[in-house]
Amino acid sequence: MTYRHTLSLNPSKIRAIAHRRMALAALHADSSLSTRLSRYHHHMSQARALEAQQGVTHGA
């Protein structure tokens, strides 16, 4: 059931997912390359910090 999975997410995981999505959106924005990369790196560092608090890893 999908509800069980959704309810098991804690606020830090949700925020980390949101920051990952914002990071990807930043790459596709209509801005200069330096601005897009700056925003991407900012959101990815936020996502990594939130995931580190929870001990979550992605890929490898």
C-alpha positions as CSV (number, residue, x, y, z in Angstrom):
1,M,0.0,0.0,0.0
2,T,1.4,3.4,-0.9
3,Y,0.0,5.1,2.1
4,R,2.2,3.1,4.4
5,H,5.3,4.2,2.5
6,T,4.2,7.9,2.4
7,L,3.4,8.0,6.1
8,S,6.7,6.4,7.0
9,L,8.6,9.4,5.6
10,N,9.8,11.8,8.2
11,P,10.0,15.6,7.6
12,S,13.8,15.5,7.1
13,K,13.4,12.9,4.3
14,I,10.6,15.0,2.7
15,R,12.8,18.1,2.8
16,A,15.8,16.2,1.4
17,I,13.6,15.0,-1.5
18,A,12.3,18.5,-2.1
19,H,15.9,19.9,-2.2
20,R,16.9,17.3,-4.7
21,R,14.0,18.3,-6.9
22,M,14.8,22.0,-6.5
23,A,18.4,21.2,-7.5
24,L,17.4,19.5,-10.7
25,A,14.9,22.3,-11.4
26,A,17.8,24.8,-10.9
27,L,19.7,23.2,-13.8
28,H,16.8,23.7,-16.2
29,A,16.1,27.3,-15.1
30,D,16.4,30.2,-17.5
31,S,19.4,31.7,-15.8
32,S,23.1,32.0,-16.5
33,L,25.2,28.8,-16.1
34,S,26.9,30.1,-12.9
35,T,23.6,31.0,-11.3
36,R,22.2,27.5,-12.2
37,L,25.2,25.7,-10.8
38,S,25.2,27.8,-7.7
39,R,21.6,27.0,-7.0
40,Y,22.1,23.4,-7.8
41,H,25.1,23.0,-5.4
42,H,23.2,24.9,-2.7
43,H,20.2,22.6,-2.9
44,M,22.3,19.4,-3.2
45,S,24.3,20.4,-0.1
46,Q,21.1,21.0,1.8
47,A,19.8,17.6,0.7
48,R,23.0,15.8,1.7
49,A,23.0,17.5,5.1
50,L,19.4,16.4,5.8
51,E,20.2,12.8,4.6
52,A,23.3,12.7,6.7
53,Q,21.2,13.4,9.8
54,Q,19.0,10.4,8.9
55,G,21.8,8.1,7.7
56,V,20.2,7.9,4.2
57,T,22.3,7.1,1.2
58,H,21.3,7.3,-2.5
59,G,23.0,5.4,-5.3
60,A,26.5,4.1,-5.2
